[in-house]
Amino acid sequence: MEMIVPTGAGLVRGAMVGGVARFLGVPYAAAPIGDRRFALPQPPECWDGVRDAQAPDASAPQRVRGVPGVDVEALVGKGWLPGEDYLTLNIWKPADDRTALPVMVFIHGGGFVLGSKDAAVQDGSAFARDGVLLVAINYRLGIEGFLPIPGIPTNLGLRDQIFALQWVRDNIAAFGGDPANVTVFGESAGAMSVANLIASPLAKGLFRRAIAQSGHGAMTRDIGVAQRLVKALAKRVKIAPDAAGFRSVAPGDMLDAMEKVSLPTARLDLRDADGREPVFGISRFVPVHGDDVLPQKPLDALKAGAGAQVDLLIGTNAEEMNLYFVPTGVREKLGRLLATWFVHKHQPQARKLLKAYGMGAEGVKPGHAFTDALHDLVFRWPARRFAEEHRGRTHMYEFAWRSPLFGGPRSDGLGAAHAMELPFVFDTLASVTGPQGLCGEAPPQALADRVHRIWVDFATDGRLPWDAFTRDNRLVYRLAEGEAAYEPPMPCAPYLP
């Protein structure tokens, strides 16, 4: 069966399967090609007749990085699917004529350099079956989206996200959604995008609630610091570090150079004036502050009252960095000198900080202390700081279910690693179950039922089964255990701003 719905640019045809109407690849902006490649997003070109929206479409130029022993395609999609028209979105809705449905808009992760709205783990069918209209968006990545090239608008990826939210405001009622009841949510880079949108004056009024899964507002750079990356890339491909130089290189032709400047061994110093590099090498390409999208650092904006009208649910997983350090063997094999060298590249008090996590203590492997420190440095601490500075209603969670993948005599498994909450939130455990599935064999469906319901209830009317987080009570809800607890102090706190 099919369903046809009008948009501002023309009619779109979706498919109805299992009580869910699905529209894939609906344009929210014009194709970013030619003169529009490095330009502000523009409305999509109108079309005649009915546009088919029943199959996945193009994605932004990217190169997927593998994780040994893990099926990453389920998490980030199939990689670069070439095509001009990739500023598109997917919609899942109940296959009936209900109106005023709560709307959720999902922003995918991938370090601002990879990912897609079409990844299997974030299929929106379960949300639609539970009465929520789910939207998932693509946006410009890497050089096109997050490189502050002189002569080109900054933060084009964030501007795309804002443009998509404006499209939702103007068009979603035709699909049965309530434009006054929108929750924006995302994971990893998508959650960092959400945090930045909360702080951005350009996004004010476009959503009522927000959920940041394993992300926060600390990973932005000063424009001047980020332009060191512009110069490094330009030097590698022998072009001028300006608009004309980068426009002379075809989309996708700089993926090799992007990978080389992203290596830990690349001689590229992106520390700020305080000697801190807030991204810890996870990605060179992140949003910048100091423009009209982010006039201030997000935390400074929150202190001034930005986003106070938004209800916020923010949280992290208990063992985020295991995704990077368990499959690669880093957690078991890393030595003290290399661990200290790495942290020192990003924080000025590396030795004291690692010592606080047990580095040098009898019976503590250096890689274990290093991994435990990075859980807090990269994810948990800055998420708590974002919650502390948010002036609106704020709730915190921690996802603690431990995946048995990679378990064995020398390892207790992947644990509550980065991205582990995604299949529970979307109720898509089947997409990540198996010998190389993120969740291993037989993950608990009952937990997915509970976590998914929490997200649905919050998007519907703001309900949550625990009290708000404040600077005084610091309540954090443990999703695996189903109870709220007070947040214990973190060892890294004395060494961070």
ROPABA-348533 format. One line per field, with one value per residue (C-alpha): residue in one letter; residue number from 1; x, y, z. Coordinates in steps of 0.05 Angstrom, whole numbers, plus 32768, in hexadecimal, padded with zeros to 4 digits. Layout:
% ROPABA-348533
residuo <- c(a / ...)
num <- c(NUM / ...)
X <- c(X / ...)
Y <- c(Y / ...)
Z <- c(Z / ...)
//
This chain:
% ROPABA-348533
residuo <- c(m / e / m / i / v / p / t / g / a / g / l / v / r / g / a / m / v / g / g / v / a / r / f / l / g / v / p / y / a / a / a / p / i / g / d / r / r / f / a / l / p / q / p / p / e / c / w / d / g / v / r / d / a / q / a / p / d / a / s / a / p / q / r / v / r / g / v / p / g / v / d / v / e / a / l / v / g / k / g / w / l / p / g / e / d / y / l / t / l / n / i / w / k / p / a / d / d / r / t / a / l / p / v / m / v / f / i / h / g / g / g / f / v / l / g / s / k / d / a / a / v / q / d / g / s / a / f / a / r / d / g / v / l / l / v / a / i / n / y / r / l / g / i / e / g / f / l / p / i / p / g / i / p / t / n / l / g / l / r / d / q / i / f / a / l / q / w / v / r / d / n / i / a / a / f / g / g / d / p / a / n / v / t / v / f / g / e / s / a / g / a / m / s / v / a / n / l / i / a / s / p / l / a / k / g / l / f / r / r / a / i / a / q / s / g / h / g / a / m / t / r / d / i / g / v / a / q / r / l / v / k / a / l / a / k / r / v / k / i / a / p / d / a / a / g / f / r / s / v / a / p / g / d / m / l / d / a / m / e / k / v / s / l / p / t / a / r / l / d / l / r / d / a / d / g / r / e / p / v / f / g / i / s / r / f / v / p / v / h / g / d / d / v / l / p / q / k / p / l / d / a / l / k / a / g / a / g / a / q / v / d / l / l / i / g / t / n / a / e / e / m / n / l / y / f / v / p / t / g / v / r / e / k / l / g / r / l / l / a / t / w / f / v / h / k / h / q / p / q / a / r / k / l / l / k / a / y / g / m / g / a / e / g / v / k / p / g / h / a / f / t / d / a / l / h / d / l / v / f / r / w / p / a / r / r / f / a / e / e / h / r / g / r / t / h / m / y / e / f / a / w / r / s / p / l / f / g / g / p / r / s / d / g / l / g / a / a / h / a / m / e / l / p / f / v / f / d / t / l / a / s / v / t / g / p / q / g / l / c / g / e / a / p / p / q / a / l / a / d / r / v / h / r / i / w / v / d / f / a / t / d / g / r / l / p / w / d / a / f / t / r / d / n / r / l / v / y / r / l / a / e / g / e / a / a / y / e / p / p / m / p / c / a / p / y / l / p)
num <- c(1 / 2 / 3 / 4 / 5 / 6 / 7 / 8 / 9 / 10 / 11 / 12 / 13 / 14 / 15 / 16 / 17 / 18 / 19 / 20 / 21 / 22 / 23 / 24 / 25 / 26 / 27 / 28 / 29 / 30 / 31 / 32 / 33 / 34 / 35 / 36 / 37 / 38 / 39 / 40 / 41 / 42 / 43 / 44 / 45 / 46 / 47 / 48 / 49 / 50 / 51 / 52 / 53 / 54 / 55 / 56 / 57 / 58 / 59 / 60 / 61 / 62 / 63 / 64 / 65 / 66 / 67 / 68 / 69 / 70 / 71 / 72 / 73 / 74 / 75 / 76 / 77 / 78 / 79 / 80 / 81 / 82 / 83 / 84 / 85 / 86 / 87 / 88 / 89 / 90 / 91 / 92 / 93 / 94 / 95 / 96 / 97 / 98 / 99 / 100 / 101 / 102 / 103 / 104 / 105 / 106 / 107 / 108 / 109 / 110 / 111 / 112 / 113 / 114 / 115 / 116 / 117 / 118 / 119 / 120 / 121 / 122 / 123 / 124 / 125 / 126 / 127 / 128 / 129 / 130 / 131 / 132 / 133 / 134 / 135 / 136 / 137 / 138 / 139 / 140 / 141 / 142 / 143 / 144 / 145 / 146 / 147 / 148 / 149 / 150 / 151 / 152 / 153 / 154 / 155 / 156 / 157 / 158 / 159 / 160 / 161 / 162 / 163 / 164 / 165 / 166 / 167 / 168 / 169 / 170 / 171 / 172 / 173 / 174 / 175 / 176 / 177 / 178 / 179 / 180 / 181 / 182 / 183 / 184 / 185 / 186 / 187 / 188 / 189 / 190 / 191 / 192 / 193 / 194 / 195 / 196 / 197 / 198 / 199 / 200 / 201 / 202 / 203 / 204 / 205 / 206 / 207 / 208 / 209 / 210 / 211 / 212 / 213 / 214 / 215 / 216 / 217 / 218 / 219 / 220 / 221 / 222 / 223 / 224 / 225 / 226 / 227 / 228 / 229 / 230 / 231 / 232 / 233 / 234 / 235 / 236 / 237 / 238 / 239 / 240 / 241 / 242 / 243 / 244 / 245 / 246 / 247 / 248 / 249 / 250 / 251 / 252 / 253 / 254 / 255 / 256 / 257 / 258 / 259 / 260 / 261 / 262 / 263 / 264 / 265 / 266 / 267 / 268 / 269 / 270 / 271 / 272 / 273 / 274 / 275 / 276 / 277 / 278 / 279 / 280 / 281 / 282 / 283 / 284 / 285 / 286 / 287 / 288 / 289 / 290 / 291 / 292 / 293 / 294 / 295 / 296 / 297 / 298 / 299 / 300 / 301 / 302 / 303 / 304 / 305 / 306 / 307 / 308 / 309 / 310 / 311 / 312 / 313 / 314 / 315 / 316 / 317 / 318 / 319 / 320 / 321 / 322 / 323 / 324 / 325 / 326 / 327 / 328 / 329 / 330 / 331 / 332 / 333 / 334 / 335 / 336 / 337 / 338 / 339 / 340 / 341 / 342 / 343 / 344 / 345 / 346 / 347 / 348 / 349 / 350 / 351 / 352 / 353 / 354 / 355 / 356 / 357 / 358 / 359 / 360 / 361 / 362 / 363 / 364 / 365 / 366 / 367 / 368 / 369 / 370 / 371 / 372 / 373 / 374 / 375 / 376 / 377 / 378 / 379 / 380 / 381 / 382 / 383 / 384 / 385 / 386 / 387 / 388 / 389 / 390 / 391 / 392 / 393 / 394 / 395 / 396 / 397 / 398 / 399 / 400 / 401 / 402 / 403 / 404 / 405 / 406 / 407 / 408 / 409 / 410 / 411 / 412 / 413 / 414 / 415 / 416 / 417 / 418 / 419 / 420 / 421 / 422 / 423 / 424 / 425 / 426 / 427 / 428 / 429 / 430 / 431 / 432 / 433 / 434 / 435 / 436 / 437 / 438 / 439 / 440 / 441 / 442 / 443 / 444 / 445 / 446 / 447 / 448 / 449 / 450 / 451 / 452 / 453 / 454 / 455 / 456 / 457 / 458 / 459 / 460 / 461 / 462 / 463 / 464 / 465 / 466 / 467 / 468 / 469 / 470 / 471 / 472 / 473 / 474 / 475 / 476 / 477 / 478 / 479 / 480 / 481 / 482 / 483 / 484 / 485 / 486 / 487 / 488 / 489 / 490 / 491 / 492 / 493 / 494 / 495 / 496 / 497)
X <- c(8000 / 8015 / 8008 / 800F / 801B / 8026 / 8065 / 8079 / 80A0 / 806F / 804C / 8073 / 805F / 8070 / 8064 / 8038 / 8053 / 803D / 8014 / 804B / 804E / 8096 / 80B0 / 80FA / 8126 / 80F7 / 811E / 811F / 8153 / 816E / 81A7 / 81EA / 820C / 822B / 8223 / 81FB / 8232 / 8251 / 8214 / 81DC / 81A5 / 816F / 8127 / 8120 / 810E / 80C5 / 80B2 / 8076 / 804B / 805A / 80A1 / 80AF / 80C9 / 80CC / 8116 / 8156 / 817A / 81BE / 81E9 / 821F / 8266 / 8289 / 82B5 / 829E / 82D2 / 82CC / 82CE / 82EF / 82BB / 827F / 824B / 824F / 8221 / 81E5 / 81FC / 8211 / 81F4 / 8214 / 8245 / 8246 / 820D / 821D / 81E6 / 81DA / 819A / 81AD / 8191 / 8155 / 812F / 8107 / 80C3 / 80A1 / 8059 / 801D / 7FF9 / 7FB8 / 7F9B / 7FAC / 7FC2 / 7FE8 / 801A / 8058 / 8094 / 80DB / 8114 / 8153 / 8199 / 81CA / 8210 / 8252 / 8284 / 826A / 828C / 8260 / 821B / 81D7 / 818D / 8185 / 81AE / 8187 / 818D / 8166 / 812A / 80EF / 80B9 / 80B2 / 80A8 / 8072 / 804E / 804E / 802D / 806A / 807C / 80C7 / 80F3 / 813C / 8168 / 81A7 / 81D5 / 8217 / 8254 / 829F / 82BB / 8277 / 8256 / 8288 / 82C7 / 82CB / 82E7 / 82F3 / 82BE / 828C / 8254 / 8269 / 8244 / 8220 / 820F / 81EC / 81CA / 81AF / 8193 / 8171 / 8155 / 813A / 8117 / 80F9 / 80E0 / 80C0 / 809F / 8081 / 8070 / 8067 / 801D / 800D / 802A / 8001 / 8036 / 802F / 8062 / 8059 / 806F / 80B4 / 80EB / 8130 / 815F / 81A1 / 81DB / 8225 / 8232 / 81E7 / 81E1 / 8217 / 81EF / 81B2 / 81D9 / 81F1 / 81AA / 8192 / 81C7 / 81BC / 8190 / 8180 / 815D / 8134 / 80EA / 80F4 / 80EE / 80CF / 80F9 / 813E / 8163 / 81AF / 81C8 / 8213 / 8220 / 8225 / 8239 / 8283 / 829D / 82A0 / 82DD / 82EF / 82ED / 8336 / 834C / 8321 / 833F / 8381 / 835E / 834A / 8393 / 83AA / 8378 / 8386 / 83D1 / 83C6 / 839E / 83C5 / 838D / 8384 / 8364 / 8327 / 82E4 / 82FF / 8333 / 8301 / 82CD / 8300 / 8301 / 82C6 / 829C / 82BC / 8300 / 831C / 8308 / 8350 / 836A / 8334 / 834A / 8393 / 8388 / 835B / 8391 / 83AB / 83F1 / 83DF / 8407 / 83CB / 83C2 / 8379 / 8380 / 8361 / 8382 / 837B / 83A0 / 8361 / 8348 / 82FF / 82F4 / 832C / 833B / 82F7 / 82ED / 8312 / 82D0 / 82A2 / 8277 / 8297 / 8281 / 8286 / 8254 / 8209 / 81F8 / 8221 / 8234 / 8250 / 826A / 822B / 8237 / 823F / 81FE / 81DA / 81F4 / 81D4 / 8191 / 8193 / 8167 / 8143 / 8100 / 8116 / 810B / 814B / 815B / 81A6 / 81D0 / 820B / 821C / 8244 / 8280 / 827E / 82C6 / 82C4 / 82AB / 82EE / 831D / 8302 / 82FC / 8340 / 8363 / 8378 / 8357 / 8382 / 83C3 / 83CE / 840B / 8412 / 843E / 8411 / 83D3 / 83F2 / 840A / 83C4 / 83A0 / 83D5 / 83C5 / 8380 / 8385 / 83BD / 83BE / 83C2 / 83EB / 83C1 / 8382 / 8395 / 83B0 / 836B / 8350 / 8384 / 83BE / 83FC / 83D5 / 83E4 / 83B5 / 839A / 83AC / 83BE / 838C / 8354 / 8364 / 8369 / 8326 / 8303 / 831E / 8308 / 82C1 / 82BC / 82E7 / 82C6 / 827E / 8266 / 8286 / 8273 / 822C / 8226 / 8240 / 820D / 81D5 / 81EF / 81ED / 81AB / 8178 / 813A / 811E / 8156 / 8159 / 8195 / 819C / 81D4 / 81CE / 81F2 / 81DE / 821E / 8226 / 8249 / 826A / 82B6 / 82AD / 82E0 / 8319 / 833D / 8301 / 82BE / 829E / 828D / 8262 / 8237 / 825E / 8250 / 8211 / 81F8 / 81B8 / 81A2 / 8180 / 815D / 8144 / 812B / 8115 / 813F / 8167 / 8163 / 818F / 81CA / 81C2 / 81F1 / 823B / 8251 / 8215 / 8221 / 81F5 / 820F / 81DE / 8199 / 8197 / 815D / 811D / 80FD / 8131 / 8125 / 80DA / 80E7 / 811B / 80F3 / 80B5 / 80DB / 80EF / 80A7 / 8089 / 80BB / 80AD / 8062 / 805A / 809C / 808F / 80CB / 80CB / 80FE / 8109 / 812F / 817A / 8192 / 81D5 / 81BD / 81A0 / 81C7 / 8197 / 81A9 / 817A / 819C / 8176 / 818E / 817A / 813D / 814C / 8167 / 81A7 / 81D1 / 820D / 824F / 828A / 82B7 / 8302 / 830F / 82E8 / 8323 / 834A / 8315 / 82F3)
Y <- c(8000 / 8048 / 808C / 80CF / 810F / 8157 / 817E / 81C6 / 81AD / 8178 / 8136 / 80FB / 80B2 / 8085 / 803B / 801E / 7FDE / 7FBE / 7FF9 / 802B / 805E / 806A / 80A3 / 809E / 80D3 / 810F / 814E / 8185 / 81AF / 81B6 / 8189 / 81A6 / 81A6 / 81DA / 8220 / 8202 / 81D2 / 8202 / 822F / 8238 / 8203 / 8217 / 81FD / 81BE / 81C7 / 81B9 / 817C / 8169 / 812C / 80FD / 80F1 / 80A9 / 80A5 / 805A / 8049 / 8063 / 8099 / 80BB / 80CD / 8101 / 80F3 / 80C9 / 808D / 805D / 8049 / 8001 / 7FE6 / 7FA1 / 7F6B / 7F9A / 7FA2 / 7FEE / 7FF1 / 7FE7 / 8023 / 8056 / 803D / 8025 / 805E / 808E / 8082 / 80B5 / 80E3 / 812E / 8131 / 811A / 8152 / 8127 / 8108 / 80C9 / 80C8 / 808F / 8099 / 806F / 8057 / 807A / 80C0 / 80D5 / 811D / 8146 / 810D / 811C / 8125 / 810C / 8123 / 80F8 / 8111 / 80D8 / 80D3 / 80C3 / 80F6 / 812A / 8104 / 80C6 / 80AA / 80A9 / 80AE / 8069 / 8040 / 8002 / 800E / 804F / 8036 / 805E / 8029 / 8019 / 8063 / 8067 / 802A / 804C / 808B / 80B7 / 80D6 / 80C9 / 80F3 / 80E3 / 8113 / 8115 / 8152 / 8169 / 8148 / 8152 / 8188 / 819C / 81A0 / 81B0 / 81D1 / 821D / 822F / 827A / 8296 / 825F / 825F / 823B / 8200 / 81EB / 81A8 / 81C9 / 81F9 / 81BD / 81A0 / 81E2 / 81E5 / 819E / 81B3 / 81EE / 81BD / 8193 / 81D1 / 81E3 / 819E / 816A / 8179 / 815C / 811A / 811C / 813B / 8173 / 81AA / 81C6 / 8184 / 8174 / 8150 / 8152 / 811A / 80FD / 80CF / 80DE / 8116 / 8119 / 8126 / 815B / 817A / 8179 / 819C / 81D1 / 81DC / 81E7 / 821E / 823C / 827A / 8263 / 8224 / 8245 / 8232 / 81F7 / 81C0 / 81B8 / 8180 / 8163 / 8122 / 811D / 80D6 / 80D3 / 811A / 8161 / 81A7 / 81A6 / 818E / 81CF / 81F7 / 823F / 8251 / 8266 / 8223 / 81FB / 8221 / 81FE / 81C1 / 81E8 / 81F8 / 81B1 / 8193 / 81C7 / 81B9 / 816E / 8176 / 81B3 / 81E6 / 822C / 822A / 8252 / 824A / 8247 / 8213 / 81E3 / 81EE / 81D6 / 8190 / 8162 / 8147 / 8107 / 8115 / 812C / 80EE / 80D4 / 8117 / 8118 / 80D3 / 80E7 / 8126 / 80FE / 80CD / 80D3 / 80DB / 8116 / 8154 / 8180 / 81A7 / 81BA / 81CD / 820F / 8247 / 821F / 81E4 / 81B9 / 8193 / 8182 / 814C / 811C / 8109 / 80E9 / 8118 / 8153 / 816D / 818C / 81CA / 820D / 8245 / 828F / 8296 / 82A2 / 8259 / 8254 / 829B / 827E / 823C / 8213 / 8211 / 825D / 8263 / 8237 / 8261 / 829D / 827A / 825B / 821E / 822A / 821D / 81D7 / 819A / 8171 / 8127 / 811B / 80DF / 80B2 / 8068 / 804C / 8035 / 8061 / 805A / 800E / 8011 / 802E / 800B / 7FC4 / 7FAB / 7FC9 / 7FAB / 7FF0 / 7FE6 / 7FA9 / 7FBB / 8006 / 801B / 8054 / 8080 / 807D / 8089 / 80C6 / 80E0 / 80DB / 80FE / 8134 / 8145 / 8159 / 816D / 8192 / 8167 / 8122 / 80FF / 8118 / 8108 / 80C0 / 80B5 / 80C6 / 808B / 805B / 8063 / 8047 / 8024 / 7FDB / 7FAD / 7FE4 / 7FDC / 801D / 8011 / 8007 / 8048 / 806C / 8050 / 8061 / 80A8 / 80B1 / 809A / 80D8 / 8109 / 80FF / 80F1 / 80EE / 812D / 815E / 8141 / 814F / 8195 / 81A1 / 8189 / 81B6 / 81F5 / 81E8 / 8217 / 81F0 / 81AE / 817B / 8130 / 8102 / 80B8 / 8085 / 8047 / 800D / 7FCC / 7FA7 / 7F84 / 7F40 / 7F4A / 7F3E / 7F1A / 7EE5 / 7ED1 / 7F14 / 7F42 / 7F4B / 7F62 / 7FA2 / 7FBA / 7FF9 / 8016 / 8052 / 804A / 800F / 8033 / 803F / 7FFC / 8000 / 8047 / 8035 / 7FEE / 7FD1 / 7F9C / 7F6C / 7F9B / 7F94 / 7F4C / 7F14 / 7F00 / 7F46 / 7F6D / 7FA5 / 7F83 / 7F3D / 7F03 / 7F08 / 7F50 / 7F5C / 7F71 / 7F84 / 7FBC / 7FD4 / 7FD7 / 8001 / 8031 / 803B / 804B / 8080 / 80A3 / 809F / 80BB / 80F4 / 8108 / 8103 / 8131 / 8136 / 80FD / 80DA / 80A7 / 80CD / 8113 / 814A / 8153 / 8192 / 81AA / 8197 / 8151 / 8139 / 80FF / 80CF / 8098 / 8055 / 8038 / 7FF0 / 7FEF / 801B / 8048 / 808E / 8098 / 80D3 / 80E0 / 80D1 / 8101 / 80F4 / 80EF / 811C / 8157 / 8179 / 817C / 8197 / 81DB)
Z <- c(8000 / 7FF5 / 8014 / 7FF1 / 801A / 8003 / 8015 / 8004 / 7FC7 / 7FAE / 7FBC / 7FD9 / 7FD7 / 8012 / 8021 / 8058 / 8078 / 80BA / 80D1 / 80C2 / 8089 / 8074 / 8048 / 8036 / 8017 / 801A / 8007 / 803C / 8017 / 7FD1 / 7FBB / 7FD4 / 7F90 / 7F64 / 7F81 / 7FBB / 7FD2 / 8004 / 800B / 803D / 8036 / 8005 / 7FFD / 7FD2 / 7F89 / 7F7B / 7F52 / 7F28 / 7F35 / 7F70 / 7F88 / 7F9E / 7FE6 / 7FF1 / 7FEE / 8010 / 7FE9 / 7FE6 / 8022 / 802F / 8017 / 804C / 805A / 808F / 80C3 / 80D9 / 8120 / 8123 / 8130 / 812F / 80F8 / 80F2 / 80B5 / 80E3 / 810C / 80D7 / 8095 / 8054 / 804E / 8014 / 7FE4 / 7FAD / 7F96 / 7F91 / 7FB9 / 8000 / 802C / 8038 / 8071 / 8082 / 80A4 / 80C8 / 80DF / 80F2 / 80B2 / 80C4 / 80C3 / 810A / 8112 / 8146 / 8152 / 817C / 814E / 815A / 812D / 8130 / 811E / 8110 / 812C / 810B / 8123 / 80F2 / 80BA / 80AD / 80BA / 809A / 80AA / 808B / 80BE / 80D3 / 811E / 8119 / 80F2 / 810C / 8104 / 814E / 815F / 8129 / 8144 / 8188 / 816D / 8161 / 811E / 8115 / 80E6 / 80D8 / 80B0 / 8087 / 808A / 806C / 808C / 808F / 8061 / 8045 / 8089 / 80C0 / 80A4 / 80AF / 806A / 8061 / 8033 / 8042 / 8076 / 80B6 / 80D5 / 8096 / 80B4 / 80EF / 80BF / 8099 / 80D9 / 80E9 / 80A2 / 80AB / 80EC / 80C7 / 8092 / 80C9 / 80E6 / 80A2 / 8086 / 80BD / 80CA / 8085 / 809D / 80DD / 810B / 813D / 812C / 8172 / 8192 / 8175 / 819A / 8179 / 818D / 8177 / 8189 / 818C / 8158 / 8151 / 819C / 8198 / 8160 / 818D / 81C4 / 8193 / 8179 / 81C0 / 81C6 / 8181 / 8179 / 8132 / 814B / 8182 / 817F / 814F / 8184 / 81C8 / 81E4 / 81D8 / 81E6 / 81E3 / 81E2 / 81EF / 81DA / 81F7 / 81E5 / 81F5 / 81B1 / 818B / 8175 / 816D / 8123 / 8124 / 8142 / 8110 / 80D6 / 80E5 / 80C9 / 808B / 807E / 808B / 805B / 8025 / 802B / 8021 / 7FE1 / 7FC9 / 7FC5 / 7FE2 / 8028 / 8012 / 7FF1 / 7FAA / 7FBD / 7FDD / 7FA7 / 7F75 / 7F93 / 7F84 / 7FBE / 7FD8 / 7FB9 / 7FFC / 8025 / 8023 / 803E / 8073 / 808C / 808E / 80B7 / 80E6 / 80F9 / 8142 / 8126 / 80F9 / 810D / 8119 / 8159 / 8165 / 81AE / 81C5 / 81EB / 822C / 820F / 8208 / 81CC / 81DD / 81A9 / 81BF / 8177 / 816B / 8130 / 8112 / 80F5 / 8129 / 812E / 813C / 816A / 815C / 8123 / 811E / 812A / 816A / 8180 / 81C1 / 81DA / 81E9 / 8234 / 8236 / 820F / 8241 / 827A / 8258 / 8253 / 820E / 8207 / 8249 / 8226 / 8211 / 823C / 8239 / 8243 / 823F / 8250 / 8240 / 8241 / 827B / 8251 / 8213 / 81FC / 81FD / 81B5 / 81A0 / 81D1 / 81DB / 8193 / 8182 / 81C0 / 81D9 / 821D / 822C / 8208 / 8210 / 8239 / 826A / 823F / 8202 / 822C / 824C / 8209 / 81EB / 8225 / 8227 / 81DF / 81F6 / 823F / 8265 / 82A5 / 8287 / 82BC / 82F7 / 82D2 / 82C1 / 8307 / 8321 / 82F9 / 8314 / 82E4 / 8306 / 833E / 834B / 8324 / 82F6 / 82AD / 828B / 8254 / 8287 / 82AA / 8267 / 824F / 8290 / 828D / 8245 / 8256 / 8283 / 825C / 8219 / 822C / 8274 / 8292 / 825A / 8258 / 82A2 / 8298 / 8261 / 8290 / 82C8 / 829C / 827A / 8298 / 8282 / 829C / 8298 / 82A3 / 829F / 8291 / 828D / 8262 / 8284 / 8261 / 824E / 820B / 820F / 81CA / 81CF / 8211 / 8221 / 824F / 8246 / 823F / 8261 / 8221 / 81FD / 8236 / 8237 / 81FD / 81CF / 81A5 / 81CF / 81E3 / 819A / 818C / 81CF / 81C2 / 817C / 818F / 8157 / 817B / 8140 / 8117 / 8147 / 8160 / 814A / 8149 / 8134 / 814D / 817E / 81B2 / 81A8 / 81AF / 81D1 / 81EB / 821B / 81F6 / 8238 / 8241 / 81FA / 8209 / 8246 / 8228 / 81E9 / 8212 / 823A / 81F9 / 81DE / 821E / 8222 / 81DA / 81E5 / 8221 / 8246 / 8277 / 8297 / 82D0 / 82FB / 8317 / 82F4 / 82F8 / 831C / 8336 / 837C / 8372 / 8334 / 8329 / 82F1 / 82DA / 82CE / 8293 / 829D / 82E7 / 82E0 / 831B / 8328 / 8350 / 8365 / 8338 / 835A / 8351 / 8315 / 831F / 82E3 / 8301 / 8324 / 82E2 / 82B3 / 82AC)
//
